[in-house]
Amino acid sequence: MAPAPEPPTGPLRYAVVFVIHGDGSYLFHDEGGKPLEADQVALERARATAEANPEAEVFVFHQRDRRGLTRENGTLELYRNGTIVLRRGYRRNSGGLEAEIALYRDLTRIAPSADPQRLFLYFGHQVPERPESGYHSSLPRASFGLEPLADGLAGFLPPEHRFDLAVLSTCNNGTPTAIAALAPRARYLVASPADLHLSHLATGTLAHLERRDPMEAGLLARELALAAFGELTERVSTIVTISVYDLDTLAPLVAEAAAELQARLAGAEGVLEFYDCGEDPRFSSLAGLPGVTVLYRPPRFGRERTKAAHSGLQCY
């Protein structure tokens, strides 16, 4: 798509980055049995968010498999003032976000000296606690994990800035290690400390950001989590748990646990087994920490249907 005519110039008070991973298997069925692709659902929601924000610059990166003779495995849609101004394919050659960062730096109209509210949202499968290959179908040997993701967030930011809010619509990424990795890059984090239904977190609360106080990132995080939690509990019978993490408050409190888990990772082999940190006496201090807001509903079936609460943090 060639660049569209620029919309009428208005203030860009919000800088939003969506990264939607579709370079893998994302098929699920809705409550009526209709087959859907989770990345396409997330893409439509991102577009709706971009169109509903006349004071925002919104980058929507869709990571996908290779298509066509160009070997492109990514698509960018760029919106300003609620209007799409560019849609183009691009090529990813690594497991991280280097290609997306290069495009962002080349195309953004928000000056490094500006101070918009900054939001980063990632939709995909569980981001590995340690970098590993196999996450991307089109790049099977490329490595990806929490550390490359955290480095990617830094690439979208001017020096000495952080995202006001980061969202991980993924399974099992509400961990002490994720908190430690992302705290230098974001003020608040919304993530799931358990399995998350493949249909992803709803983002309707991000519509019309201009009606909100841009300093209230914590309130925005809680509203997004509450709306996503309500939507999921109405539709699915599996576990639903979403946490809001105040990273400034929480990061120092989980630093010791994060270091222990990182050490455990160094010697671990095979698939990690995740569980509620509150169920492990070694991490009992993580239960009830300030800085964690927990939304939890147990699964309606199975052995954990009687589990009454969750600590809001996932260990392994």
matplotlib code that plots the C-alpha trace (Angstrom):
import matplotlib.pyplot as plt

x = [0.0, 1.3, 1.4, -2.1, -2.7, -1.7, -4.7, -5.2, -2.2, -3.1, -1.3, 0.3, -0.1, 0.0, 2.6, 1.3, 3.2, 1.4, 3.5, 1.3, 2.9, 1.3, 4.4, 3.1, -0.1, -2.9, -6.0, -8.8, -12.6, -15.1, -18.0, -20.0, -17.4, -16.2, -12.5, -10.5, -6.9, -5.8, -3.4, -6.1, -8.4, -5.7, -5.0, -8.6, -8.6, -5.4, -6.8, -10.0, -7.8, -5.7, -8.8, -10.4, -7.5, -7.3, -4.3, -2.2, 0.5, 0.0, 2.4, 0.8, 3.4, 2.1, 4.8, 3.7, 5.1, 6.9, 4.6, 5.2, 8.4, 9.7, 10.0, 8.3, 7.3, 5.9, 3.4, 3.3, 0.3, 0.9, -1.9, -1.8, -4.7, -7.0, -6.2, -4.0, -1.1, 1.0, 0.7, 3.8, 5.5, 8.9, 11.4, 12.4, 15.8, 16.2, 14.1, 14.0, 12.4, 15.3, 13.3, 10.4, 12.6, 14.3, 11.0, 9.7, 12.8, 12.6, 8.9, 7.8, 6.9, 7.2, 10.4, 12.7, 12.2, 8.4, 6.8, 3.6, 2.0, 3.7, 2.0, 3.5, 1.3, 2.5, 0.2, 1.6, 2.4, 4.3, 7.5, 10.2, 11.9, 15.2, 16.0, 15.4, 14.8, 11.6, 9.3, 9.0, 7.9, 9.6, 12.8, 13.1, 16.7, 16.2, 16.3, 13.6, 12.8, 12.2, 15.6, 15.3, 11.8, 13.0, 15.8, 13.1, 11.1, 14.2, 14.7, 11.3, 12.2, 14.3, 17.1, 16.0, 12.4, 10.0, 6.7, 3.9, 2.2, 3.3, 0.8, 1.8, -1.2, 0.6, 0.6, 2.6, 4.5, 3.5, 6.7, 9.4, 11.9, 9.5, 9.0, 12.8, 13.4, 10.7, 10.9, 13.7, 11.4, 7.9, 6.1, 3.2, 2.7, -0.4, 0.2, -1.2, 0.5, -1.1, -2.5, -4.3, -7.0, -5.7, -8.3, -6.1, -6.8, -9.5, -8.2, -11.4, -10.5, -7.8, -10.3, -10.4, -7.3, -7.6, -10.5, -8.2, -5.5, -2.3, -0.6, -3.0, -1.1, -2.0, -5.7, -5.5, -3.7, -6.4, -9.3, -7.8, -7.2, -10.8, -12.4, -10.3, -11.0, -14.7, -14.8, -12.8, -14.8, -18.0, -16.7, -14.3, -14.4, -10.6, -8.7, -8.7, -6.2, -4.7, -2.4, -1.5, 2.1, 3.3, 6.9, 8.5, 7.0, 7.3, 10.7, 12.8, 10.5, 10.9, 14.6, 15.8, 13.2, 14.0, 17.7, 16.9, 14.7, 17.3, 19.9, 17.4, 17.0, 20.7, 20.6, 17.1, 16.5, 13.3, 9.9, 9.5, 6.6, 4.8, 2.8, 1.5, 4.4, 2.1, 2.0, 5.8, 7.1, 10.4, 8.5, 5.9, 7.1, 5.7, 2.1, 0.2, 3.0, 2.1, 2.2, 0.2, -3.4, -4.8, -7.9, -8.6, -11.3, -10.5, -11.3, -14.8, -13.6, -10.6, -8.6, -8.0, -11.6, -11.7, -8.5, -9.8, -7.0, -3.8, -0.8, -0.6, 2.9, 4.0, 7.1, 8.8]
y = [0.0, 3.4, 6.1, 7.5, 11.3, 12.4, 13.2, 16.7, 17.5, 17.2, 16.7, 13.3, 12.8, 9.0, 6.6, 3.1, 0.0, -3.3, -6.3, -9.3, -12.6, -14.8, -16.7, -20.0, -21.9, -19.7, -21.6, -21.7, -22.1, -19.6, -20.6, -21.4, -23.7, -21.2, -21.5, -18.3, -17.2, -15.5, -13.2, -12.0, -11.3, -9.3, -7.4, -6.3, -5.1, -3.2, -1.5, -0.5, 1.0, 2.9, 4.3, 5.4, 7.5, 10.9, 12.1, 9.0, 7.6, 3.8, 1.3, -2.2, -4.8, -8.2, -10.9, -13.8, -16.5, -15.8, -14.9, -14.3, -13.9, -11.1, -13.5, -10.9, -12.2, -9.0, -6.3, -2.8, -0.6, 3.0, 5.2, 8.9, 10.9, 7.9, 7.4, 4.8, 6.5, 3.5, -0.2, -2.1, -5.5, -6.0, -8.8, -10.1, -11.8, -12.3, -13.6, -10.2, -6.9, -5.4, -5.0, -3.4, -1.0, 0.1, 0.9, 2.7, 4.9, 5.7, 6.5, 8.0, 11.6, 11.9, 13.7, 12.1, 15.3, 14.8, 13.1, 11.3, 8.5, 5.4, 2.0, -1.3, -4.4, -7.9, -10.7, -14.2, -17.5, -17.6, -15.7, -18.1, -17.3, -18.0, -17.3, -20.4, -21.3, -22.5, -19.6, -18.3, -20.8, -18.7, -18.4, -21.8, -21.3, -17.8, -17.3, -15.4, -14.9, -12.4, -10.8, -10.1, -8.8, -6.4, -5.2, -4.7, -2.4, -0.3, 0.1, 1.9, 4.4, 7.5, 7.4, 7.5, 6.9, 4.0, 2.8, 3.9, 0.5, -2.8, -5.6, -9.2, -11.1, -14.5, -17.5, -17.7, -14.5, -13.0, -14.2, -12.6, -12.9, -11.0, -8.3, -8.0, -7.9, -5.3, -3.0, -0.9, -0.5, 0.1, 1.5, -0.9, -4.4, -6.4, -10.1, -13.5, -15.6, -18.8, -20.1, -17.5, -18.4, -18.1, -15.4, -12.9, -9.9, -7.5, -3.9, -1.9, 0.2, 1.8, 3.6, 7.3, 7.7, 11.5, 11.5, 10.2, 11.8, 10.6, 10.4, 7.7, 4.7, 2.6, 3.3, 2.5, -0.8, -1.8, -0.8, -2.8, -5.9, -5.7, -5.4, -8.3, -10.4, -9.8, -10.7, -13.9, -15.1, -14.8, -16.9, -19.6, -22.3, -22.5, -20.7, -16.9, -14.9, -11.5, -9.4, -5.7, -5.1, -1.8, -2.4, 0.3, -1.1, -4.7, -5.1, -4.7, -7.1, -9.9, -9.4, -12.3, -14.7, -13.6, -14.3, -17.7, -18.6, -17.4, -19.7, -22.5, -21.8, -22.2, -25.8, -26.7, -28.9, -29.6, -27.9, -25.8, -26.7, -23.5, -23.2, -20.5, -19.1, -19.0, -22.9, -23.2, -22.6, -21.4, -18.5, -17.9, -14.3, -13.5, -14.0, -10.8, -8.4, -4.7, -3.7, -6.8, -6.6, -10.1, -11.0, -14.7, -17.2, -20.9, -23.3, -24.6, -28.2, -30.2, -30.6, -26.9, -25.9, -25.6, -23.4, -20.3, -17.8, -17.1, -15.1, -13.3, -14.6, -17.7, -19.7, -22.8]
z = [0.0, -0.9, 1.7, 2.2, 2.4, 5.9, 8.2, 9.5, 11.8, 15.4, 18.7, 19.1, 22.8, 22.7, 21.3, 20.9, 19.6, 18.9, 18.1, 17.1, 16.7, 14.0, 12.9, 14.3, 15.1, 16.4, 15.5, 18.1, 18.1, 19.5, 21.8, 18.7, 17.2, 14.5, 13.7, 14.2, 14.1, 17.3, 15.6, 13.2, 16.2, 17.9, 14.6, 14.2, 17.8, 17.2, 14.1, 16.1, 18.8, 16.3, 14.5, 17.8, 18.9, 17.1, 19.3, 18.9, 16.6, 16.5, 15.0, 14.4, 13.6, 12.5, 12.5, 10.3, 8.1, 4.8, 1.8, -1.8, -3.8, -1.6, 1.4, 3.6, 7.0, 8.6, 7.9, 9.3, 9.6, 10.8, 12.0, 12.9, 14.3, 13.8, 10.1, 8.5, 6.6, 5.7, 5.2, 4.0, 4.2, 5.7, 6.3, 9.7, 9.9, 13.6, 16.5, 18.2, 17.3, 15.3, 12.1, 13.9, 15.8, 12.6, 11.0, 14.1, 14.3, 10.6, 10.5, 13.9, 14.0, 17.7, 18.6, 21.2, 23.3, 23.4, 26.4, 25.2, 27.1, 25.8, 25.5, 24.3, 23.7, 22.7, 21.6, 21.1, 22.7, 26.0, 25.7, 26.9, 30.2, 28.6, 24.9, 22.8, 19.2, 17.6, 18.5, 14.9, 12.2, 9.4, 11.5, 13.2, 14.3, 15.6, 19.3, 21.3, 25.0, 27.7, 27.4, 23.7, 24.3, 27.0, 24.7, 22.0, 24.3, 24.9, 21.1, 20.8, 23.6, 23.7, 26.2, 29.9, 29.0, 29.8, 28.6, 30.9, 30.3, 28.8, 28.1, 27.5, 26.1, 26.5, 28.8, 32.0, 31.7, 35.1, 36.6, 38.8, 36.0, 33.6, 36.2, 36.7, 32.9, 32.1, 35.1, 33.5, 30.4, 31.8, 34.8, 34.8, 33.3, 32.6, 32.2, 33.0, 35.7, 34.3, 31.0, 28.9, 26.4, 22.9, 22.0, 23.8, 26.0, 24.9, 24.4, 24.0, 27.0, 25.0, 22.7, 23.0, 25.1, 24.7, 27.2, 30.0, 32.1, 30.4, 33.8, 35.1, 33.6, 36.7, 36.3, 32.6, 33.4, 35.9, 33.6, 30.7, 33.0, 34.5, 31.0, 29.6, 32.7, 32.4, 28.7, 29.2, 32.2, 30.2, 27.3, 28.5, 31.2, 31.6, 34.3, 33.9, 35.8, 34.9, 37.1, 37.1, 38.3, 39.6, 38.5, 40.6, 43.7, 42.9, 41.2, 44.4, 46.2, 43.7, 42.9, 45.1, 43.7, 40.2, 40.7, 42.1, 39.2, 36.8, 38.4, 38.2, 34.5, 33.9, 34.9, 33.7, 30.7, 28.7, 29.2, 32.4, 34.7, 35.8, 39.1, 41.4, 43.4, 46.5, 46.5, 47.0, 50.6, 49.1, 47.6, 50.3, 50.7, 47.2, 48.3, 49.0, 47.9, 47.4, 43.8, 42.5, 41.6, 41.0, 39.0, 39.3, 38.5, 38.8, 35.9, 35.9, 35.5, 36.5, 39.7, 40.2, 40.1, 43.9, 44.1, 45.8, 45.1, 43.2, 44.3, 41.0, 40.3, 38.4, 39.3, 37.9]

ax = plt.figure().add_subplot(projection="3d")
ax.plot(x, y, z, "-o")
ax.set_aspect("equal")
plt.show()
